[in-house]
Structures are given as structure tokens and as C-alpha cells.
Amino acid sequence: MTRDRGKKRFRKSILDNGMVLVTESVPSFHSLAIGVWVRAGTRHESAHEAGLSHFLEHMMFKGTEKRSALDIAQQIDRVGGEFNAFTAREYTCFHVLLLARDYTLAVDILSDILLNSTFDEIEIERERKVILQEISMVEDNPEELAHDLFFEQAFGGHALGKPILGTRDTLKKFNRSTVYSYFRKHYAPGEIILSVAGDVDHFKVRDSLNKTLKPEYLRVKERRKHNMQRPRVRRGTQVIRRNLEQAHVLIGFPSVAYNHGDRFVAYLMSNYLGGGMSSTLFQEIREKRGLAYTIYSTNSAFSDSGVFSTYVATNSEGVKTCLDITAKQIEKLKNEKLDSKALDIIKQNLKSTILLNLDSVENRMTAIAKAEMFFGKQFEIDDVFRLIDQVTPQRIQALAKKIMRPDQTLLTLLGPFSKSQANNLYKNFVRNI
């Protein structure tokens, strides 16, 4: 591609068909990452559609009117590229990584699957078996299963908390009609962001997409229908009794949305508690006591809500001690201001992680898509670092007090425990925070 030196790094256009195109020009890269981001995920599904976003993601690889599934794979492989996809709770992404000189191939294939996917019945039957195997894999992985159960508990009956893969019962009912209807309902141009990062000429990509994704694309779509009611994070105890060598424990609290002003406060708090080898929970639980191999915390942010969680896998005898240590660290966060030097360290860690991610053209493509999706604008790295630097010990303490309350605590426990044992662990934990 022609390099875009001396021009704006970020650009945005509305395509003729209504889709949004955002690009980041980084001429130093030889590669290019292109993503198609669709606002269709778990939270957009009705009860009988559970797992349909993910099922449709799979089907978009299974052939178009002019390409078979093998054709798609071979054409990407021939240029050394990678074509993949994933489904999240609020969106689905299809992404291609390849050399910048081959961008026309990526544009052509992505346009083809959006316009001409056939959703063949034979392929649907075959892919149903594949995803049923995927569900079995999750059930055989206690860490993944515990997180799925945690989100179900956190969001109750809200679709945001449902398993991304769906259930065996819902999968068995999917056919071409349900898949195609969901596609028509959710893959409307106004719900799609195209993000491109790397050695990219914004205007060439825009013109290519306008040629392949004609305005007629608008006329084959229906209006989306789904309930986007804001969820309420629940409290309480959930125990799933399994005869496992380890118990898998998740403690959670309601947190801030993706675009909330305290989002970096939450990320830094997560880093401090369980964001790496020097984090307080890693040091106290693994390094000092050898109670667990895996211990971490996460701030899961969505468009209108969020959940802060800590996860640990330990033997049955170690569960109470791990919970006691976690409670002590949370109580400390709420009642004592974080040391400024400790805060500087986790700020530097977060900044360094962001900078390291910039070495990946795929990470840049993801970052500009999410910025457009949740903020409607792009951020320079200096702006991001300024927001991080504005976080003070007082703000971390204030957020900890706000969300980490006894009446907002949820516990998911997967392992050899009874309901009464889990309730006692929960009561002891909330008493100590």
C-alpha cells in the first residue's frame, strides 16, 4: 500500500452503506490488521437464541456463494495471513492479519462473508457438533467453567451473564432459518465498525470498501430487536459441588462501565490486588504460603456495567485461608490509602503493558475499534497516560469503599463443598471486609 506519511494517524469515515471505518496509520509496520466488529453478542440474545452469536461467528467461515470454506482458508494461507474470530458478551469480531500489500484480498474476503455467506444446512449440522465439543471442553476445564458460572450468578437472568457458547438444548434447535434470521437482525450496517491498523492508507481502504460493500447492503437487513436493559449485579453465594482436586473460587463486586471516569482506577486497583507476580494477592497467597498456583484479579467492563473479581484455585483446606487473605487486603484498601510509591509502580506497570501492546498491529486494531465502540473517538497515548496519572490513592480508596461492600459481595465456589460450608465461608468473608 501507499504509505500515509505526514498525515493524521487516526481517521474515521462513514461508508456509503452506513458502516463506520476507523484506521490507525503506522507506516513502520509491514503488516495490516483488519477487523469487522459487530455489536452482537451474548447480551443481544433472547432465551431461545442463547449461543447464536457464537454459532453465527462459526458459520461465517463456512462458505459464500463464490468461495467454499476451503477456498477462504487457502487464499489467506497462500499469503501467509491469519483469519480468525471471537464472540464476546457485547460484540463479535472477525479479524484478518496479513501483509499490507495484500489488503485487497482481506477486504474482498471480509466483504464476501458479510454479503454472500450461504449458511449451508450441512455445514450447520457439522458445526453444531463442533460447538457441542467446545461446550464439553469448557465443562472439563474447571477454571473456565467457574467463570461462566460466576457471570451467570452475577447477572442473574440477564442475557449478559449467559454462557457465550449457549447450551446443548438451544444449540440443538438452531437451523438455517434461525441463523439467517439472527444475521439479518443484528448484522445491520449501523451496528458494524471496520477497524484497520498498520501500514494503511485510509482513503484507499475506504474506497475499496465502498466498492465491495455497496449501499444495497442496507436493503437486506431488518431492524434489530433486543432488550438492552441495564443489568444489576447480584450478591450472595453459589456453590457447584464437584469432586475435584482443587476448589475454584471467585469473589466479585459490581464495578464501573467501560467508559466510566473511574475505569483506570478500577484497572489499577486490579493490578495492585492480583495483576501480576508482584501483586499483593500473588505474593501473599502463592509466594509466601504456597497455597495456589493461579491467583489473579480482573475488572470486566461492559457498556453499562462491570464486575470486579478475584480468582484462586487451591485445595479444599486452603480455601478459607485464601479468602481470609483476600478479605484482609480488601479491608486494607478500604481503610488505608495506598502508598504513593506502590501506586507509582502499578501505574508504570499499566503504562508499560499499554506500550508493549502497541508493538502488535492486531492490538492496535482492537484498541481503535473499542475506542470507537465505547467512546466514539480515539485517544492519543499521552491522553491515556494522563488519565492514568490522575489516579490518586484517595480515588482508589474511594472506589474500593464504594464497590467492595458486604452487601454487594458474591461468591462462586466450584469444588467439594456443601451449600452450608459455602455459606459459612461467605459470611466469614463479608464479616472481614
HELIX and SHEET records of a PDB file:
HELIX    1   1 THR A   42  HIS A   44  5                                   3    
HELIX    2   2 ALA A   47  GLU A   49  5                                   3    
HELIX    3   3 LEU A   52  MET A   59  1                                   8    
HELIX    4   4 ALA A   69  ARG A   78  1                                  10    
HELIX    5   5 ALA A  100  ASP A  102  5                                   3    
HELIX    6   6 TYR A  103  ASN A  116  1                                  14    
HELIX    7   7 GLU A  121  GLU A  139  1                                  19    
HELIX    8   8 PRO A  142  PHE A  155  1                                  14    
HELIX    9   9 ALA A  159  GLY A  161  5                                   3    
HELIX   10  10 ARG A  168  LYS A  173  1                                   6    
HELIX   11  11 ARG A  176  HIS A  186  1                                  11    
HELIX   12  12 PRO A  189  GLU A  191  5                                   3    
HELIX   13  13 HIS A  202  THR A  212  1                                  11    
HELIX   14  14 PRO A  215  VAL A  220  5                                   6    
HELIX   15  15 ARG A  263  GLY A  274  1                                  12    
HELIX   16  16 THR A  280  LEU A  281  1                                   2    
HELIX   17  17 PHE A  282  GLU A  287  3                                   6    
HELIX   18  18 SER A  316  GLY A  318  5                                   3    
HELIX   19  19 VAL A  319  ASN A  335  1                                  17    
HELIX   20  20 SER A  340  ASN A  357  1                                  18    
HELIX   21  21 VAL A  361  PHE A  374  1                                  14    
HELIX   22  22 ILE A  381  ASP A  389  1                                   9    
HELIX   23  23 PRO A  393  ILE A  403  1                                  11    
HELIX   24  24 PRO A  406  GLN A  408  5                                   3    
HELIX   25  25 LYS A  419  ASN A  432  1                                  14    
SHEET    1   A 6 PHE A  10  ILE A  14  0                                        
SHEET    2   A 6 VAL A  20  SER A  25 -1                                        
SHEET    3   A 6 ILE A 192  GLY A 198  1                                        
SHEET    4   A 6 SER A  31  VAL A  38 -1                                        
SHEET    5   A 6 THR A  92  LEU A  99 -1                                        
SHEET    6   A 6 GLU A  82  THR A  87 -1                                        
SHEET    1   B 5 GLY A 236  ARG A 241  0                                        
SHEET    2   B 5 LEU A 410  GLY A 415  1                                        
SHEET    3   B 5 ALA A 247  SER A 255 -1                                        
SHEET    4   B 5 GLY A 306  THR A 314 -1                                        
SHEET    5   B 5 ALA A 292  ALA A 301 -1                                        
END                                                                             
